[in-house]
Amino acid sequence: NTNIYPNPTHDNVTIEAQGMRHITVVSALGQVVYDADIEADMTQLNLGQFKAGLYMVRIDTENGSVVKRVSVVK
């Protein structure tokens, strides 16, 4: 079970996932804009540094991968 909130966002999002290992954020153009190893069940990302638009957030956990959409608004 994976949660990303608030969505849409204008700055920080909170990501919650049991056994989180890695997060990748990809823009609508297919560019990787964030890529990091995570060793926690909850983390915050500052998406306010990115342009307004739709982003795909891939969350890799010990149980598999999930892709969620996040809208960044300005």
C-alpha positions in Angstrom: 0.0 0.0 0.0 1.6 3.3 -1.2 0.4 6.8 -0.5 1.6 10.1 -1.9 0.0 13.3 -0.6 -0.9 16.1 -1.1 -1.6 15.6 -4.8 -1.7 18.0 -6.6 1.1 19.8 -4.8 3.1 23.1 -5.1 6.0 22.1 -2.9 6.5 19.0 -0.7 4.9 15.6 -1.0 5.0 12.9 1.5 5.5 9.3 0.3 4.6 6.4 2.4 5.3 2.8 1.5 6.3 -0.2 3.6 9.9 -1.4 2.9 10.7 1.5 0.6 14.1 1.1 -1.1 14.3 3.5 -4.1 12.4 6.5 -5.6 12.6 7.7 -9.2 10.7 10.8 -10.4 10.3 11.1 -14.2 8.9 14.2 -16.0 6.2 14.0 -18.7 9.0 14.3 -21.2 10.6 11.1 -19.9 13.5 12.8 -18.1 14.6 11.5 -14.7 14.5 14.5 -12.5 15.1 12.7 -9.1 16.6 9.4 -8.3 17.6 8.2 -4.8 17.9 5.2 -2.5 15.5 5.4 0.5 15.7 3.3 3.6 12.5 4.3 5.3 8.8 3.8 5.2 8.1 7.5 4.9 10.0 10.3 3.2 9.3 13.9 1.9 10.3 15.2 -1.5 10.4 18.9 -2.5 8.7 18.9 -5.9 8.4 22.7 -5.8 11.8 22.9 -7.6 10.3 21.3 -10.7 8.2 23.0 -13.4 4.4 22.7 -13.2 3.1 19.5 -14.8 2.6 15.8 -14.4 5.3 13.5 -13.0 5.6 9.8 -12.6 6.9 8.6 -9.2 8.3 5.0 -9.2 8.6 3.6 -5.8 10.6 0.4 -5.4 9.9 -1.6 -2.2 11.0 -4.9 -0.9 7.7 -6.3 -2.3 7.9 -4.8 -5.8 7.4 -1.5 -7.6 4.5 1.0 -7.9 4.2 3.9 -10.2 2.0 6.9 -9.1 1.2 10.2 -10.8 1.8 13.5 -9.1 0.7 16.9 -10.4 2.9 19.9 -9.6 1.0 23.2 -9.8 2.4 26.8 -9.5 
